[in-house]
Amino acid sequence: MTDLLVDLGGTHCRVGLGDETGLIPDTVASLRNADFRDLATLLQSYLSAQRPGPLRALCAGVAGPVRGRTAQLTNHAWHIEADALAKATGAEAVHLINDLQAQGYALDTLAPGTLTPLRPGTADPDGARLVLGIGTGCNVAVVHRMGNGLIVPPAETGHTPLPDCPDLRPLYDALRADLPHLPIEAALSGPGLTRLHHWLTGERLTPQEIIAKGPSETFALYSRILGEVTGPLCLHHMATGGLFLIGGMARAMAPHIIWDLFTPAFTARGPYTEIVTDIPITLITDDTAALRGCARYLGQ
């Protein structure tokens, strides 16, 4: 039987079919949320085009918190209910997980060509791995090995506070004007890059415009904050298996990271500096990673 795999973001939804081998690549489609009333209607439209027959299971990675059998998109009004999706699609079982969880479950299934080394290190093959997603928002997933399977707990780390850095407090005061709880994604996200650039220059530009301008103080500040955030996160979770960056903003900014600024912010961890220094950093470029992770989740 066939599985229905869903990667639901705030703007687009990527959908595909899977079987016992994993994701079936030629079934993948990307649909705009704005073109549909709700997720159930979107999936019905996809299924009417694919005609896969009976569905064994549906797994959806949702860009927002999952509570039991319901989920809420962080950057869109849709509220997701597993029972409604089961009724709309006929799937025998419906599983809702966070989209970063789905990307974490994908790590062992990604082709080498979709993994770009950014910073060398020595990965512990049995160590935890940390996936950091930077796009419209920000979140992490921690990937643990358990026998022949993976355990990826849910998280909403993007809405935890930025680390305190005394010299960055003037920036933080400005960021609080938009987001009083000063979350990590106030800086590490697409809108966050716009905020950093505006604070430095007074210009309000899109992330694409900022990147097109080339090297700037904004790239330097982004690099510093990325290190200040990811170093403690890697130490929190002892992510000796590696740090993996994923998402549209992560990919767009990867060539512009200023490593001389990132590295000291990332590695300065007192007696644990050597441990963090050894953690390799890799960019994931597979747009179907979350779908592959949903397939892995169902298959283990």
N, C-alpha and C positions, 0 to 999 in steps of 0.2 A: 504493500500500500504506500501511498504518497503522503509526505508531510508538507505543510504550508509554513514557510519561513518568512518572517516579517522584521524589517528594521525601520522603526517608526521614529522619524525626527520631527522637529518643529515645523519644517517647511515641506519636506519630501518624505515619501515612504518607499523604501526599496523592498520588493517582494520577490520570492523565488520558491521553487519546489525542491524537495529533497527526497532521497530514498536511503536505502541502507548504506550506500557509498558516500553519502553527504549531499552537499548542494549540487543541483543539476544546473550548470552555468548558463545554458542557453534558454532557461526559463526566467531569468532575472529581468525585472522591469522596474523602472523608477517612475513614480506617480506623484503629482502635486496634491498636497492635502487640500489646498484651496478649491480644487475641482470637485470635491466630494463633501457630502453632508457630515459623514462620520467615517470611522475606520471600517465598520462593517460594510458600508456601501462601497468603499474603495476595494475591499477584498472581494466582494461579490462581482464587481466589474472585472477585476483581474481573473477570477476563476471562470467567468463566462467566456473570456478570451482563450484561456489555457485548456479548459475542460479536462482536468486531471483525473476525474473519477472520485471515488470515495477517499476522504482524507483520514489518515490514522491519527494525526496530531497537528496542532498549530502551536508554534512557539514564536512569540513576539518580543523583540528587544525594544523597549520603550524609553525615549529620552525624557525621563521623569521618574519620580518615586513610585514604586509598586507597593501596594498595601493589600496583602492577601490576594484576592482574585480581581482586584481593580488597580488601575494606574491612572495617573494624571500627567499629561505632557506639561513640562515646565514652561515652554515658550509657545504654547498653542492652547486653545480652549478645550480641545477634545479630552473627554473622560472615557477611559477604556474599561469595559467590563467583560471578563472572560466568558461568562454565561451568554452574553449577547453575541459574542464572536462565534461561540459554538453553534448557536441557533442559526446565525447568518451563513456559516460556511459548511455546517454539517460535520465538522471535525469531532472525532470521538473524544479527544482530550485537548485542552487549551492551557498553555503555560505562558505566564507573563513574567518577564525578567527585565532588569534595567539594560539599556543599550550598551553600557560599558561592561556589564557582566557578559553580554553576548560576545563582545569583542575580546574579552578575556578568555572565554571558552574557545575562541578561534586560534589561539597562539600555536597550538601543535599542528594545525592543519594548513598554515599559510605557506605558500610556495616561496622558496628562497629569493626569487626575483622580486617579491613584494616587500622585502625586508632590507632597508638601507641603513648600514652602520653609520652612526653619527659621531660616536665617541668610543674609543676602544676600551676594553676591560676584560676581566676574566669571569665569565658567568658560572655560577655554581649550578650544575644540572639538576640538583635537587632543591635549590633555593626558591623562595617565593619570587614571583615576577610582578611588576607593577605596570599597569597600562594607564597612561594619562591621555585623556581625550580633550582636545582643545578645538572648539568650533564656535557655534553661536553661544555656547556655554562651556562649562568645564566640569570634568568629573574623573574619578579614578576607579580602577578595579584591581584587586589583588588576587593573583592566581596561585593557588596551592595545589601541589600534586597529592593525590590520595589513592594509593594503589595504582590501578590502571586508568583512573579517572582524574578529573579536575574538580576542585571546589573553588568557586568564585563568589564570595559574599557580596551582597548589595552594598552600595555606598552612595552618599551625596556629598562628597568631599568638596566639590566646587563651591558649596555654600557655607563652608567653614572659613574662619577668618584668615586673612593674609598674615604671614609671620611678622612679628614686630621688628622693625629695623629703624632705629632712631633717626637716621638721615633721610628716611623715606616718609616720615610723618607728615610733612607738608603735602606730599602727594596723597597720602591716605586721607587727610582731611578733605581734599578735593573729591576723592572717590566717594566719600560718604555722602556727598550731596546727591548722588544718584542712588547709592545703595548703602543705607546707614549701617547695615550689619557687616560691611566691608568684606565680602566674600572673595575667595581666590579668583572667581571668574570676573570680578570687577576689573581685574588687570589681564588675566590670562584667558582671553576669548576674543572673538572678532570685535564686539563692542568695546571690550577692554583695550584693545590696541588703539581704537579711536580715542578713548579716554586718555591713555598715556600720551598720545601725540598732541591732543588738545591742551593738556596740562603743560607740556613742554613748549609748545609753539603758539598756542592760541588758535590754531587752525582746526576746523572740524572737517576731517576727511574720512572717507570710507577706508577700511583695511586695504582694499585693492589699490586705492590712490596712494596710501602711505607706502605700500610695498613698491609701487611703481616709481616713487621718487628716489629710491635707492638708499644707500647707507645714511644713517641719521642717528641723532640722539635717541630717537624712539627705539631703534633696534638695540641700542646699548642698554636702555632701561628695561626693555622686554627681556633681554638676555640675563640681566642681573636678577630680575624678579623670578624668572623661570628657575634659576639656580637656587634662589632662596626658598622657593616653594618645594621643589622636587628633592632637594637634599634631605630635609627632615622627613618627608613622606617616605623616601626609600629607607631611612633609618627606622621610622615607626614600624614598618612592616618587614624589616630585614630583607629587602628585595635584592638579595645577592644573585638572583637568576637574571636580573636585567631590568632596565627601565625602557618601556616601549611607548613612543608617542604616536598618536593617531588623531585623525580629524582634519577638516579643511584648513583651519588656521595653523595647526601643527605642521601640516605639509607645506603650506605657503611660507611659513616663517623659518622652516628648518635651514634653508640655505643662508639665512641672514643672522643666525645665532652667532654672537661674538664670543667665542669660546674663552678668550682671555678674561672676560667678565663673568661668564657663566661658571667656569670651573671653580674659582675660589669660593663663590657663593654656594655652590653645590657640595664641595668636599670639606669645607671647614667645619668639622664635627668633633673637635677635641680628640679624645682618645680613640674615636671611631673613624677618624679621617681616612685611614688606610682602607677600611672596609668600604666606605662610600666611594673612594677613588677607584676601587676595582670594579665598580658596577658599570657594565657597558650600556650604552644608550643607542636605541635602534628606532628608525622611523618605519611605520607600517603604511604601505601605499595601496593596499588591496581594498577597493571600495565595497567589496562583498564580505569583508571580514565578519561583520555582525551576523550576516546570514549563515556563514560557515560556522560561527559559534552557536547559533540556534540549532543547527543540525547536529553539532557535537553534543550539545546539551541533551537533545532528545535521544541520541544514540548511546549515551553512557549509563 
